[in-house]
Amino acid sequence: MVNTLAHEMAHQYQWDIASLKREKRGLGPIMSHGPSFFQHKERMASFGITLKYSHSLESWFEHQDLRLT
């Protein structure tokens, strides 16, 4: 579940921070799996958090840790 939260927070960063910077340059908002999505990938990895994206529900489940602890 932490990986899912990291994924969604990367999108939130895009929406709240990167999109504002883009709008100041006359560009539209961003919400993608491009460079601004993955810019914190290495830092997250240092904490054991995997930042990935998935195109199918089956693939999404492969990347989740759904153990109840």
Backbone as numpy.savetxt, mean C-alpha at the origin, in Angstrom:
# Nx Ny Nz CAx CAy CAz Cx Cy Cz
-2.98 -9.90 8.85 -3.80 -8.71 8.85 -2.94 -7.46 8.85
-1.72 -7.52 9.38 -0.85 -6.35 9.37 -0.46 -6.01 7.94
-0.23 -7.03 7.11 0.11 -6.77 5.71 -1.04 -6.07 5.00
-2.26 -6.46 5.29 -3.42 -5.81 4.68 -3.52 -4.36 5.14
-3.30 -4.13 6.41 -3.33 -2.76 6.93 -2.24 -1.92 6.28
-1.05 -2.48 6.13 0.05 -1.76 5.48 -0.32 -1.41 4.05
-0.94 -2.34 3.35 -1.38 -2.11 1.97 -2.35 -0.93 1.92
-3.34 -0.97 2.79 -4.36 0.09 2.79 -3.79 1.43 3.23
-2.84 1.40 4.17 -2.23 2.66 4.61 -1.34 3.25 3.52
-0.74 2.42 2.69 0.03 2.94 1.55 -0.91 3.70 0.62
-2.10 3.15 0.39 -3.10 3.87 -0.41 -3.54 5.16 0.28
-3.70 5.11 1.61 -4.10 6.31 2.34 -3.04 7.40 2.21
-1.77 7.01 2.26 -0.67 7.96 2.05 -0.80 8.60 0.66
-1.06 7.76 -0.33 -1.22 8.29 -1.68 -2.34 9.34 -1.72
-3.45 9.02 -1.10 -4.62 9.89 -1.15 -4.39 11.18 -0.37
-3.87 11.06 0.86 -3.75 12.23 1.74 -2.50 13.07 1.49
-1.41 12.47 1.09 -0.14 13.19 0.96 0.25 13.38 -0.51
0.43 12.25 -1.21 0.91 12.34 -2.59 -0.07 13.07 -3.50
-1.36 12.87 -3.29 -2.35 13.53 -4.15 -2.34 15.03 -3.95
-2.14 15.50 -2.72 -2.06 16.94 -2.48 -0.86 17.55 -3.19
0.28 16.86 -3.15 1.47 17.34 -3.85 1.22 17.38 -5.35
0.53 16.37 -5.87 0.23 16.32 -7.31 -0.73 17.44 -7.70
-1.73 17.69 -6.87 -2.70 18.73 -7.19 -2.04 20.10 -7.28
-1.02 20.36 -6.46 -0.29 21.63 -6.52 0.44 21.79 -7.84
0.73 20.68 -8.51 1.39 20.71 -9.82 0.40 20.61 -10.96
-0.90 20.65 -10.64 -1.93 20.59 -11.67 -2.28 19.18 -12.12
-1.87 18.18 -11.35 -2.16 16.78 -11.69 -3.30 16.26 -10.83
-3.91 15.18 -11.26 -5.00 14.57 -10.52 -4.51 13.72 -9.37
-5.44 13.30 -8.53 -5.08 12.44 -7.39 -4.54 11.09 -7.86
-3.86 10.41 -6.96 -3.26 9.12 -7.31 -3.73 8.05 -6.33
-4.03 6.89 -6.87 -4.43 5.75 -6.05 -4.12 4.52 -6.91
-2.85 4.11 -6.86 -2.42 3.01 -7.72 -1.40 2.14 -6.99
-0.86 1.15 -7.71 0.19 0.30 -7.17 1.51 0.63 -7.85
1.76 1.91 -8.02 2.98 2.37 -8.67 4.04 2.78 -7.65
4.98 3.63 -8.09 6.11 4.03 -7.23 5.69 4.66 -5.89
4.66 5.49 -5.89 4.27 6.11 -4.62 3.67 5.10 -3.66
3.13 4.01 -4.18 2.61 2.94 -3.33 3.75 2.18 -2.67
4.80 1.89 -3.43 5.89 1.05 -2.93 7.06 1.83 -2.33
6.95 3.15 -2.19 8.11 3.91 -1.73 8.54 3.56 -0.30
7.66 3.00 0.50 8.02 2.62 1.87 8.23 1.11 2.03
8.33 0.39 0.92 8.42 -1.07 0.95 9.61 -1.57 1.75
10.78 -0.99 1.54 11.99 -1.46 2.23 11.90 -1.20 3.74
11.40 -0.03 4.11 11.28 0.28 5.54 10.30 -0.67 6.21
9.17 -0.94 5.55 8.19 -1.88 6.12 8.79 -3.27 6.24
9.59 -3.67 5.25 10.22 -4.99 5.28 11.16 -5.12 6.48
11.78 -4.02 6.90 12.68 -4.08 8.05 11.92 -4.42 9.34
10.60 -4.24 9.32 9.75 -4.61 10.46 9.00 -5.92 10.23
9.34 -6.62 9.14 8.69 -7.89 8.82 7.33 -7.72 8.17
7.06 -6.53 7.63 5.77 -6.26 6.98 5.98 -6.31 5.48
5.19 -7.13 4.81 5.29 -7.30 3.36 4.26 -6.42 2.67
4.74 -5.52 1.84 3.84 -4.67 1.07 3.70 -5.27 -0.32
2.53 -5.81 -0.59 2.25 -6.45 -1.88 0.91 -5.96 -2.41
0.67 -6.26 -3.66 -0.66 -6.04 -4.20 -1.11 -7.32 -4.87
-2.40 -7.47 -5.01 -2.96 -8.70 -5.53 -4.07 -8.39 -6.52
-4.15 -9.16 -7.57 -5.18 -8.93 -8.58 -6.37 -9.86 -8.45
-6.28 -10.86 -7.60 -7.41 -11.78 -7.45 -7.61 -12.10 -5.97
-8.81 -12.47 -5.62 -9.11 -12.81 -4.23 -8.27 -14.00 -3.79
-8.11 -14.98 -4.66 -7.31 -16.16 -4.33 -5.87 -15.75 -4.01
-5.31 -14.88 -4.84 -3.96 -14.41 -4.61 -3.88 -13.58 -3.32
-4.92 -12.80 -3.05 -4.96 -11.99 -1.83 -4.83 -12.89 -0.60
-5.59 -14.00 -0.58 -5.54 -14.91 0.56 -4.17 -15.54 0.73
-3.45 -15.76 -0.37 -2.12 -16.35 -0.29 -1.15 -15.46 0.48
-1.38 -14.15 0.50 -0.46 -13.20 1.11 -0.90 -12.76 2.50
-1.94 -13.36 3.03 -2.44 -12.95 4.34 -2.05 -13.93 5.42
-1.88 -13.42 6.60 -1.63 -14.25 7.77 -2.90 -14.17 8.60
-3.78 -15.13 8.44 -5.10 -15.09 9.06 -5.17 -15.91 10.34
-4.02 -16.23 10.92 -4.02 -16.97 12.18 -4.58 -16.11 13.30
-5.39 -16.71 14.12 -5.89 -16.02 15.31 -4.91 -16.26 16.44
-4.33 -15.21 16.96 -3.35 -15.37 18.04 -3.79 -14.63 19.27
